[in-house]
Amino acid sequence: MGLRAHFFFQIDIHAENTGVNARSRSRDERTRESGEFSEVRPVSMGAPDLHSLVERTIGPLGYELVDIEFGPRGLLRVFIDSTAGIQIEDCEAVSRQLSHVFTVDDIDYGRLEVSSPGLDRKLKSAVDFERFAGFEADLRLRETLNGRRRFVGVLSQGQNGKFALDYEGGRLEFTADEVERARLVPKL
């Protein structure tokens, strides 16, 4: 797998123009201009339910949900990936589909951004560790091991259903549940 660009696509559902608006004004700016002073409500659905809804929506389109983040002023950021990589057109297609689904399911948000996971992609599940075997990763364990929690090395398949990280000075075998956070290390 070579270098992949990091794309994001933003759609603003509250814009006067119902088309895609990649550089939209913030909801606060529109509220001040219109004289309305309503608050932006947080996403009305719980994170696990939202995660499931997004997965069910984008899975049949051929995309994998990597992560969901919530930002200030109602920002909802969705990170997607696919084995073929992500292009701007993919982000646009997922943005349009999710905005329709969120409207039907009454998910309230200010802005939706759909993005590729980037070169420093998060690794969150056993499937991620399996898929990126042979890649360099930076991982932090939940508990200290030999006086360390942070390790950087090359991922591989371990023994007995575990994964391995070959780092300078040794080999670490772990399960996905033992990892607090992990990211790929970009090769530039």
C-alpha positions in Angstrom: 0.0 0.0 0.0 1.5 3.3 -1.0 1.0 6.8 0.3 -2.6 7.9 0.5 -3.8 11.5 0.6 -6.0 12.7 3.4 -9.3 14.1 2.1 -12.3 15.5 3.9 -15.6 16.7 2.6 -18.1 18.8 4.5 -21.7 19.3 4.0 -23.8 21.9 5.8 -27.4 20.9 6.1 -28.6 24.2 7.3 -27.2 26.3 4.4 -29.7 28.3 2.5 -28.5 26.7 -0.7 -29.3 23.0 -0.4 -26.4 21.9 -2.5 -23.0 20.9 -1.3 -21.2 23.8 0.4 -17.6 23.0 1.2 -16.8 26.4 2.7 -20.0 27.2 4.5 -20.6 29.8 7.2 -20.8 28.5 10.7 -24.3 28.0 12.2 -23.5 30.8 14.7 -22.8 33.2 11.8 -26.1 32.3 10.1 -28.0 32.6 13.4 -26.5 36.1 14.1 -27.4 37.2 10.5 -31.0 35.9 10.7 -31.6 37.2 14.2 -32.5 33.7 15.5 -30.9 32.7 18.8 -31.6 29.0 19.0 -29.0 26.7 20.5 -27.4 23.8 18.6 -28.5 20.6 20.3 -26.0 17.8 20.7 -26.4 14.7 18.5 -29.7 13.2 19.7 -28.6 9.6 19.4 -26.1 7.9 21.6 -22.6 7.3 20.2 -22.9 3.5 20.0 -26.3 3.8 18.2 -24.9 6.5 15.9 -21.9 4.3 15.2 -24.2 1.4 14.3 -26.3 3.6 12.1 -23.3 4.9 10.2 -21.9 1.4 9.7 -25.2 0.1 8.4 -25.4 3.0 6.0 -21.9 3.0 4.5 -21.1 -0.7 4.6 -23.3 -1.6 1.6 -21.6 1.3 -0.3 -18.2 -0.5 0.2 -16.8 1.7 2.9 -15.5 0.9 6.4 -16.2 3.2 9.4 -13.0 4.0 11.1 -14.1 6.5 13.7 -16.6 9.2 14.6 -15.7 12.4 16.4 -17.8 15.2 17.8 -16.5 18.8 17.6 -17.6 22.2 18.6 -20.8 23.8 17.4 -22.4 20.6 16.3 -19.6 19.3 14.2 -19.9 15.6 13.4 -16.8 14.1 11.8 -16.9 10.6 10.2 -13.7 8.8 9.1 -14.1 6.2 6.3 -11.8 3.8 4.6 -11.8 1.1 1.9 -9.3 -1.3 0.6 -9.0 0.8 -2.6 -8.3 3.9 -0.6 -10.4 7.1 -0.3 -10.8 9.8 -2.9 -12.7 13.1 -2.6 -15.6 11.6 -4.6 -15.9 8.8 -1.9 -16.2 11.4 0.8 -18.8 13.3 -1.2 -20.9 10.2 -1.8 -20.8 9.2 1.8 -21.6 12.8 2.9 -24.7 12.9 0.7 -25.9 9.5 1.9 -25.4 10.2 5.6 -27.1 13.6 5.3 -30.2 11.9 3.9 -30.1 9.1 6.6 -29.6 11.7 9.4 -32.6 13.7 8.1 -34.8 10.6 8.1 -33.6 9.5 11.5 -33.8 13.0 12.9 -30.1 13.2 13.9 -29.4 16.9 14.8 -26.0 18.2 14.0 -24.5 21.5 12.7 -21.9 20.3 10.2 -21.0 16.9 8.8 -17.4 16.2 7.6 -16.5 12.9 6.0 -12.8 12.2 5.8 -10.3 9.6 5.0 -8.4 8.3 8.1 -5.1 9.8 6.8 -1.6 8.4 6.8 -1.6 8.1 10.6 -4.8 6.0 10.6 -6.1 4.9 14.0 -6.0 1.2 14.7 -9.0 0.3 16.9 -9.9 -3.4 16.4 -8.4 -6.8 15.9 -9.3 -6.5 12.2 -7.2 -3.3 11.9 -4.2 -5.0 13.5 -4.6 -7.9 11.1 -5.1 -5.8 8.0 -2.0 -3.6 8.7 0.4 -6.4 9.5 3.8 -5.4 8.1 3.2 -1.7 8.7 4.9 0.4 11.3 2.7 1.4 14.2 2.9 3.5 17.4 0.9 2.0 20.2 0.2 2.7 23.8 -0.8 -0.1 26.2 -3.4 0.2 28.9 -1.0 -1.1 31.4 2.8 -0.8 31.9 4.9 -3.7 30.6 8.6 -3.8 31.6 8.4 -0.1 32.7 6.9 1.0 29.4 3.5 1.7 27.9 4.5 3.1 24.5 6.1 1.0 21.7 6.9 1.8 18.1 7.6 -1.1 15.7 6.3 -3.3 12.9 3.0 -5.1 13.3 2.7 -8.8 12.6 0.7 -11.9 13.6 1.6 -13.3 17.0 0.9 -16.7 18.4 -2.3 -18.0 20.1 -4.5 -15.4 18.5 -2.4 -12.5 19.6 -0.7 -9.8 17.5 2.9 -8.8 17.7 4.9 -5.6 17.4 8.6 -6.0 16.6 10.4 -3.0 18.0 14.0 -2.0 18.6 15.0 -4.2 21.5 12.3 -6.9 21.4 9.0 -8.3 20.5 5.7 -7.4 22.1 2.7 -9.8 21.9 -0.7 -8.3 22.7 -4.4 -8.5 22.1 -6.4 -5.5 20.7 -8.1 -5.1 24.2 -4.7 -4.5 25.8 -4.1 -1.4 23.6 -5.2 2.0 24.8 -4.5 3.7 21.4 -2.6 2.9 18.2 -1.8 4.6 15.0 0.1 3.8 11.8 3.4 5.7 11.5 3.4 7.5 8.1 6.2 6.7 5.7 7.1 9.9 3.9 
